[in-house]
């Protein structure tokens, strides 16, 4: 879903109070804790996170899932170990209502992505 907003706080205010908002906030917290220097903004009508002038993540609440967009998943997790429990596209991780974020390897995937970007590794498509 797209929201016509200008700031991250406006985006969060526009979300419905359901499982998608709580899941999105949990993932957002993981990103902000893992990279305190990351810049949060709105890009493509969704939350975006830039690290060293590189788009590290985009985060969006869709109708049936929360989408975490990361560039190329294969570059970050080539053996698909960290995201085995998730429905993934080339650069989108679809997080559904049944996923338990804290008991998955998604936090490790986020930390790995941040580490690779900080070291200069290209994670883009």
Backbone torsions as a table, in degrees:
resi	resn	phi	psi	omega
1	UNK	NA	143.9	179.6
2	UNK	-109.5	141.8	178.9
3	UNK	-121.7	134.0	179.5
4	UNK	-87.4	81.7	-176.5
5	UNK	-130.6	164.4	-177.3
6	UNK	-110.9	-20.9	-176.1
7	UNK	-131.8	158.7	176.3
8	UNK	-58.6	-38.8	-179.9
9	UNK	-65.7	-37.3	175.4
10	UNK	-64.3	-39.0	178.0
11	UNK	-60.7	-49.6	-178.3
12	UNK	-63.1	-37.0	177.7
13	UNK	-67.0	-29.0	-177.9
14	UNK	-77.4	-18.5	-178.6
15	UNK	-71.6	144.2	173.9
16	UNK	-70.8	149.0	178.3
17	UNK	-82.1	82.2	177.3
18	UNK	-140.5	-168.6	-176.3
19	UNK	-60.0	-31.4	-179.1
20	UNK	-66.0	-40.2	179.1
21	UNK	-66.3	-45.0	180.0
22	UNK	-65.4	-37.6	177.3
23	UNK	-66.7	-45.2	178.5
24	UNK	-60.1	-43.6	179.0
25	UNK	-64.4	-35.7	177.7
26	UNK	-65.6	-43.7	178.7
27	UNK	-67.8	-41.4	177.3
28	UNK	-57.4	-45.5	178.3
29	UNK	-61.0	-41.7	177.8
30	UNK	-58.7	-43.8	-179.8
31	UNK	-64.5	-48.8	-176.5
32	UNK	-66.8	-34.8	177.7
33	UNK	-72.8	-39.0	-178.2
34	UNK	-71.2	-26.3	-179.3
35	UNK	-141.7	81.8	-178.4
36	UNK	-59.2	-21.2	-179.2
37	UNK	-90.0	3.7	-178.5
38	UNK	-72.5	147.1	-178.8
39	UNK	-103.6	121.4	179.7
40	UNK	-96.4	134.5	-179.6
41	UNK	-153.3	-173.5	173.2
42	UNK	-110.7	129.6	179.1
43	UNK	-146.8	134.4	-176.6
44	UNK	55.5	34.1	178.8
45	UNK	61.8	28.3	175.6
46	UNK	-144.0	170.4	177.4
47	UNK	-67.4	137.9	176.2
48	UNK	-130.3	153.1	-177.5
49	UNK	-132.8	116.7	-179.3
50	UNK	-108.2	138.7	179.4
51	UNK	-134.1	125.1	-175.7
52	UNK	45.5	48.9	179.0
53	UNK	61.2	23.1	177.6
54	UNK	-119.9	134.8	173.2
55	UNK	-69.0	109.4	-179.9
56	UNK	-86.7	-43.7	-175.9
57	UNK	-146.1	153.7	163.4
58	UNK	-128.1	145.4	-175.3
59	UNK	-135.8	131.1	-174.8
60	UNK	-150.6	140.2	174.0
61	UNK	-89.1	114.8	176.8
62	UNK	-96.1	-178.0	-177.4
63	UNK	-64.0	-45.1	-174.8
64	UNK	-116.9	6.1	-179.7
65	UNK	-162.6	167.9	170.0
66	UNK	-104.3	126.6	-178.6
67	UNK	-97.9	127.6	172.4
68	UNK	-112.7	114.6	-175.1
69	UNK	-103.8	130.3	-169.9
70	UNK	-132.5	9.5	-174.0
71	UNK	90.4	-119.5	-179.6
72	UNK	-106.8	109.8	178.8
73	UNK	-60.8	-38.0	-178.8
74	UNK	-61.2	-30.5	178.6
75	UNK	-74.0	-28.2	-176.7
76	UNK	-91.0	-41.0	-177.0
77	UNK	-131.7	70.4	-172.9
78	UNK	-60.9	-31.3	-179.5
79	UNK	-91.6	1.3	176.8
80	UNK	60.9	23.5	-179.8
81	UNK	-69.6	-44.7	-174.5
82	UNK	-73.4	-25.6	-174.8
83	UNK	-115.0	21.7	-176.8
84	UNK	-59.3	-29.4	-177.0
85	UNK	-87.6	-0.1	-174.3
86	UNK	-112.5	154.0	172.0
87	UNK	-84.9	115.4	-175.4
88	UNK	-122.7	145.1	168.8
89	UNK	-101.6	-161.0	179.5
90	UNK	-61.7	-40.9	-178.4
91	UNK	-136.2	10.8	-177.3
92	UNK	-120.6	131.4	173.3
93	UNK	-105.0	119.8	-179.1
94	UNK	-95.6	111.3	-177.4
95	UNK	-101.1	117.5	-174.5
96	UNK	-102.5	170.9	-175.6
97	UNK	-56.3	-32.1	-175.6
98	UNK	-79.8	-11.3	-178.5
99	UNK	-75.5	138.5	173.2
100	UNK	-106.6	102.3	-172.9
101	UNK	-59.5	-45.8	-174.9
102	UNK	-68.0	-22.3	179.0
103	UNK	-100.6	8.8	178.7
104	UNK	-104.5	-178.4	176.5
105	UNK	-96.2	11.9	177.4
106	UNK	-60.4	-41.6	175.8
107	UNK	-57.7	-39.8	177.3
108	UNK	-64.9	-40.1	178.3
109	UNK	-62.1	-43.8	178.8
110	UNK	-62.3	-45.7	178.9
111	UNK	-63.7	-40.1	178.0
112	UNK	-63.7	-42.9	178.6
113	UNK	-60.4	-47.1	-179.8
114	UNK	-62.1	-45.3	179.5
115	UNK	-60.2	-44.3	-179.8
116	UNK	-64.5	-42.7	-179.7
117	UNK	-65.1	-43.4	179.5
118	UNK	-63.6	-28.3	179.4
119	UNK	-85.9	0.6	178.3
120	UNK	93.5	3.7	179.9
121	UNK	-70.2	136.1	-179.8
122	UNK	-84.7	113.6	178.9
123	UNK	-102.6	4.3	-175.7
124	UNK	-71.8	165.1	178.6
125	UNK	-66.7	NA	NA
